């Protein structure tokens, strides 16, 4: 169905996680709410908040979660009922078929040591075997997400260890894949990144409160100070006495493998990840595109939102004026009513409209972050031509997708990727552009100040051996 392809022909944001421990004992639910609001771009299907009182009984915690956006799930009355000075929150994007309230996060377990809350961003590659191991010893699962497998393993290790942070360490030795975790115990808040650092996680501070968040933009929203990033493989434990770091699972820097799409697409441009500005990385990508794929034109435009900064970079490097060609409907979420096949309305047109005055009679360079199946790119090119553009030159601020991703980015199987079956010239003809250029893969590391990154979706060189079975659809976050 063509309209459905429109909706699926793009990358999906990742989940967002947020945690806070207020040492002064103030309620934190409203702060988590605003933190999640800032991370809404990372997931729009479900969200949740769990809180506890570090001075109260160890088995008492409150949770509220549901399907929809943050401002749809939570109302003032609900937040006032969530009392406690330690808490975690989550916004979720999932693959089709697993978008249910049961799979919403955070997860909250009651066990012999009290309560254990978990918020997770990422995707494990050994979920099936870990799940079977737990099932053989009597575990009963309430969800189909790998986050529950992580929570169970932490809880199981905690029974035989002296601390929850030690239990997290032992669980991390078993799980494989991409994960940023925030764990809430009755008296501690713990943050952890997988040893490869696929997913971001940062530390903030506001007066006597410590914060963990997927992106620094969430810290800015609540007027917190950015302290630093959690290092790949690091476990940080926040208690009433401050922060303790465990780096025993860290690997050599050159082996780390951050997801490059945090910088290209996922993260908000005002965020800083591992000391690299997302905005500057996109500007840099646009400049490289101008160097490697120059073309004569009258205006450079970006496809909102992630294409805008790259378009500005292309303009700065080439000297071709930067313009605004698209108006984006900011009120369209992932769950808007899809136009029926019998209707003329395209879901692309519902989300974007072209400013005719900006492109009419002009040679246009259109910058976007990626091409997945090609249907959306083709429709946007057509919209520009219908608005009067005499030439449309497409430039993509990432290399061509040739392989699927197993680490949390919703890139489909390679049989569905247009670049797997077609040359760049063929793709250019399919989408109806006058020319097409992609960012060269060797430019990627320069975009992020030489940080070690994962390039598996471009060249098939994964930092971990992919699973023999494709478990992305069933267990992804």
Residue pairs with C-beta under 8 A, 6 or more apart in sequence:
1 341
2 341
2 375
3 338
3 339
3 340
3 341
3 346
3 347
4 338
5 373
5 375
6 346
6 347
6 348
6 375
6 376
6 379
7 338
7 347
8 373
8 412
9 372
9 373
9 374
9 375
9 376
9 377
10 370
10 372
10 376
11 261
11 265
11 266
11 369
11 370
11 372
11 409
11 410
11 411
12 93
12 95
12 409
12 410
13 41
13 42
13 43
13 44
13 93
13 266
14 42
14 43
14 93
14 121
14 122
14 199
14 214
14 266
14 408
14 409
14 477
15 42
15 43
15 90
15 91
15 92
15 93
15 105
15 120
15 121
15 122
15 214
15 477
16 36
16 39
16 40
16 41
16 42
16 43
16 90
16 91
16 121
16 213
16 214
16 215
16 218
17 39
17 88
17 89
17 90
17 119
17 120
17 121
17 180
17 181
17 182
17 201
17 212
17 213
17 214
18 32
18 35
18 36
18 39
18 88
18 89
18 90
18 119
18 182
18 211
18 212
18 213
18 214
18 218
19 32
19 87
19 88
19 89
19 119
19 182
19 184
19 189
19 191
19 211
19 212
19 213
20 28
20 31
20 32
20 35
20 86
20 87
20 189
20 209
20 210
20 211
20 212
21 28
21 54
21 85
21 86
21 188
21 189
21 209
21 210
21 238
21 239
22 28
22 31
22 85
22 86
22 208
22 209
23 85
23 208
23 209
23 210
23 240
24 85
24 207
24 208
24 209
25 54
25 55
25 85
26 85
26 209
27 51
27 82
27 83
27 84
27 85
28 51
28 84
28 85
28 86
28 87
28 209
29 49
29 51
29 79
29 80
29 82
29 83
29 84
29 87
30 79
31 209
31 222
32 49
32 51
32 87
32 88
32 89
33 49
33 70
33 74
33 79
33 89
34 221
34 222
35 89
35 211
35 213
35 218
35 221
35 222
36 47
36 49
36 70
36 89
36 90
36 91
36 218
37 70
37 71
37 221
38 215
38 217
38 218
38 220
38 221
38 222
38 268
39 91
39 213
39 214
39 215
39 217
39 218
40 69
40 70
40 91
41 266
41 268
42 91
42 93
42 121
42 214
42 215
42 266
43 90
43 91
43 92
43 93
44 68
44 69
44 91
44 93
44 333
44 334
44 335
45 67
45 68
45 92
45 93
45 94
45 99
45 334
45 335
46 65
46 66
46 67
46 68
46 73
46 91
46 92
46 94
46 99
46 101
46 103
46 104
46 105
47 65
47 66
47 68
47 69
47 70
47 73
47 74
47 89
47 90
47 91
47 92
47 104
48 63
48 64
48 65
48 66
48 73
48 89
48 90
48 104
48 105
48 106
49 63
49 64
49 65
49 74
49 79
49 82
49 87
49 88
49 89
49 106
50 61
50 62
50 63
50 64
50 65
50 87
50 88
50 89
50 106
50 108
50 117
50 184
51 61
51 62
51 63
51 82
51 83
51 84
51 85
51 86
51 87
52 60
52 61
52 62
52 84
52 86
52 87
52 115
52 117
52 184
52 186
53 60
53 83
53 84
53 85
53 86
54 84
54 85
54 86
54 186
54 187
54 240
55 85
56 84
58 113
58 114
58 115
58 186
58 187
59 110
59 114
59 115
59 186
60 115
61 84
61 108
61 115
61 117
61 184
61 186
62 81
62 82
62 83
62 84
63 106
63 108
63 117
64 73
64 74
64 78
64 81
64 82
65 73
65 90
65 101
65 104
65 105
65 106
66 72
66 73
66 101
66 104
67 73
67 99
67 100
67 101
67 104
68 335
69 333
70 91
86 184
86 189
87 117
87 184
88 106
88 117
88 118
88 119
88 182
88 183
88 184
88 189
89 106
89 119
90 104
90 105
90 106
90 119
90 120
92 103
92 104
92 105
92 477
93 334
93 410
93 477
94 103
94 145
94 476
94 477
95 410
95 472
95 473
95 476
96 473
97 473
97 474
98 144
98 145
98 473
98 474
98 476
102 142
102 143
102 144
103 143
103 144
103 145
105 118
105 119
105 120
105 145
105 147
106 117
106 118
106 119
106 184
107 117
107 118
107 119
107 143
107 147
107 148
107 151
108 115
108 116
108 117
109 115
109 116
109 117
109 118
109 151
109 152
109 155
111 155
111 158
111 159
112 159
113 155
113 158
113 159
113 164
113 185
114 185
114 186
115 184
115 185
115 186
116 151
116 154
116 155
116 158
116 164
116 183
116 184
116 185
117 183
117 184
117 185
118 147
118 150
118 151
118 154
118 181
118 182
118 183
118 184
119 147
119 181
119 182
120 146
120 147
120 150
120 179
120 180
120 181
120 477
121 179
121 180
121 199
121 214
121 408
121 477
122 177
122 178
122 179
122 180
122 194
122 198
122 199
122 407
122 408
122 477
123 146
123 177
123 178
123 179
123 406
123 407
123 408
123 472
123 475
123 476
123 477
124 130
124 146
124 149
124 150
124 175
124 176
124 177
124 178
124 179
124 475
125 176
125 177
125 406
125 407
125 464
125 466
125 467
125 471
126 175
126 176
126 177
126 467
127 146
127 149
127 177
127 471
127 475
128 467
128 469
128 471
128 475
130 146
130 149
130 153
130 174
130 175
131 141
131 149
134 141
134 149
134 152
134 153
134 156
135 141
139 152
141 148
142 148
144 474
144 475
145 475
145 476
145 477
146 177
146 475
146 476
146 477
147 477
149 175
150 171
150 175
150 179
150 181
153 171
153 174
153 175
154 164
154 167
154 168
154 171
154 183
155 167
157 166
157 167
157 168
157 170
157 171
158 164
158 167
161 167
161 170
163 237
164 183
164 185
164 188
164 190
165 188
165 190
165 235
165 237
165 244
165 246
168 181
168 183
168 190
168 192
168 235
169 235
169 246
169 248
169 249
172 192
172 194
172 195
172 235
172 249
173 249
176 464
177 194
177 198
177 406
177 407
177 408
177 464
178 194
178 196
178 198
178 199
178 259
178 407
178 408
179 192
179 193
179 194
179 198
179 199
180 191
180 192
180 193
180 194
180 199
180 200
180 201
180 214
180 230
181 190
181 191
181 192
181 193
182 189
182 190
182 191
182 201
182 212
183 189
183 190
183 191
183 192
184 190
187 239
187 240
188 237
188 238
188 239
189 210
189 212
189 237
189 238
190 235
190 236
190 237
190 238
191 201
191 203
191 212
191 230
191 235
191 236
191 238
192 201
192 230
192 234
192 235
192 236
193 199
193 200
193 201
193 230
193 231
193 232
193 233
193 234
194 232
194 233
195 232
195 233
195 249
195 250
195 251
195 255
195 256
196 232
196 233
196 251
196 255
196 256
196 257
196 258
196 454
196 463
196 464
197 231
197 232
197 233
197 256
197 257
197 258
197 274
197 452
198 257
198 258
198 259
198 407
198 408
198 454
199 214
199 259
199 262
199 408
200 214
200 215
200 229
200 258
200 262
200 267
200 271
200 273
200 274
201 212
201 213
201 214
201 229
201 230
202 212
202 213
202 214
202 215
202 216
202 219
202 226
202 227
202 228
202 229
202 230
202 272
202 273
203 210
203 211
203 212
203 226
203 227
203 228
203 229
203 230
203 236
203 243
204 210
204 211
204 212
204 213
204 216
204 218
204 219
204 224
204 225
204 226
204 227
205 211
205 224
205 225
205 227
206 222
206 223
206 224
206 225
209 224
210 238
210 243
211 218
211 219
211 222
211 224
212 230
212 236
212 238
213 219
215 267
215 268
215 271
215 273
216 226
216 270
216 271
216 272
216 273
217 267
217 268
217 270
217 271
219 225
219 226
220 270
226 272
229 273
229 274
229 275
230 236
231 247
231 250
232 250
232 251
232 256
232 258
233 247
233 249
233 250
233 251
234 245
234 246
234 247
234 249
234 250
235 245
235 246
235 249
236 243
236 244
236 245
236 246
237 243
237 244
237 245
237 246
253 452
254 452
255 452
255 463
256 451
256 452
257 452
257 453
257 454
257 463
258 273
258 274
258 448
258 451
258 452
258 453
258 454
259 266
259 407
259 408
259 409
259 453
259 454
260 398
260 444
260 447
260 448
260 453
260 454
260 455
261 398
261 409
262 273
262 278
263 273
263 276
263 278
263 281
263 282
263 447
263 448
264 281
264 282
264 285
264 306
264 369
264 370
264 397
264 398
265 306
265 369
265 370
265 398
266 409
267 273
267 278
268 278
269 278
269 279
269 282
269 305
269 306
269 308
269 309
270 278
270 279
271 278
272 278
274 448
274 451
275 449
276 448
276 449
276 451
279 309
281 447
281 448
282 306
282 309
282 310
282 313
282 397
283 309
283 310
283 312
283 313
283 316
284 313
284 446
284 447
285 310
285 313
285 397
285 398
285 439
285 443
285 447
286 309
286 310
286 311
286 312
286 313
286 314
286 315
286 316
286 317
286 367
286 397
287 313
287 314
287 316
287 317
288 439
288 440
288 443
288 446
288 447
289 310
289 313
289 314
289 367
289 395
289 396
289 397
289 437
289 439
290 313
290 314
290 315
290 317
290 318
291 317
292 437
292 439
292 440
292 443
293 395
293 435
293 437
293 438
294 318
295 365
295 393
295 435
295 437
296 363
297 320
297 362
297 363
297 364
297 365
297 391
297 393
298 320
298 321
298 362
298 363
298 364
299 320
299 321
299 322
299 323
299 325
299 358
299 359
299 362
299 363
299 364
299 365
300 311
300 312
300 314
300 315
300 318
300 320
300 321
300 322
300 323
300 364
300 365
300 367
301 311
301 322
301 323
301 324
301 325
301 326
301 358
301 359
301 364
301 365
301 366
301 367
302 308
302 309
302 310
302 311
302 312
302 326
302 366
302 367
302 368
303 326
303 352
303 366
303 367
303 368
303 369
303 380
304 326
304 328
304 352
305 328
306 369
306 397
307 366
307 367
307 368
307 369
307 397
310 367
310 369
310 395
310 397
311 322
311 365
311 367
312 322
314 320
314 365
314 367
314 395
315 321
315 322
316 322
320 365
323 358
323 359
324 355
324 358
325 354
325 355
325 358
325 359
325 364
325 366
325 384
325 387
326 352
326 353
326 354
326 355
327 352
327 353
327 354
327 355
328 351
328 352
329 350
329 351
329 352
329 353
332 350
332 351
336 350
338 347
339 345
339 346
339 347
339 350
346 379
348 376
348 379
348 380
348 383
349 379
349 383
352 380
352 383
354 383
354 384
354 386
354 387
355 387
356 387
356 388
359 384
359 387
359 388
359 389
360 387
360 388
360 389
361 388
361 389
361 390
362 388
362 389
362 390
362 391
363 389
363 390
363 391
363 393
364 384
364 389
364 391
364 392
364 393
365 393
365 394
365 395
366 380
366 381
366 384
366 392
366 393
366 394
366 395
366 433
367 395
367 396
367 397
368 377
368 380
368 394
368 395
368 396
368 397
369 396
369 397
369 398
370 396
370 397
370 398
370 401
371 377
371 396
371 400
371 401
371 418
371 419
371 427
371 431
372 401
372 411
372 412
372 416
372 417
372 418
373 412
373 416
373 417
373 418
374 418
374 427
374 430
374 431
377 394
377 431
377 433
378 430
378 431
378 432
381 392
381 394
381 431
381 432
381 433
382 432
384 392
385 392
385 432
391 434
392 432
392 433
392 434
393 433
393 434
393 435
393 436
393 437
394 428
394 431
394 433
394 435
394 436
394 437
395 436
395 437
395 438
396 436
396 437
396 438
396 439
397 439
398 438
398 439
398 458
399 438
399 439
399 440
399 441
399 444
399 458
400 419
400 424
400 427
400 438
400 458
401 411
401 414
401 417
401 419
401 420
401 457
401 458
402 414
402 417
402 419
402 420
402 457
402 458
402 459
402 460
403 411
403 414
403 417
403 420
403 456
403 457
403 458
403 459
403 460
404 411
404 412
404 413
404 414
404 417
404 457
404 470
404 472
405 411
405 456
405 457
405 472
406 456
406 462
406 464
406 466
406 467
406 470
406 472
407 454
407 456
407 462
407 464
408 476
408 477
409 457
410 472
410 476
411 417
411 457
413 470
414 420
415 421
418 427
418 430
419 427
422 430
424 436
424 437
424 438
425 436
427 436
428 434
428 435
428 436
441 455
441 458
441 459
444 453
444 455
445 451
445 452
445 453
454 462
454 463
455 461
456 462
456 463
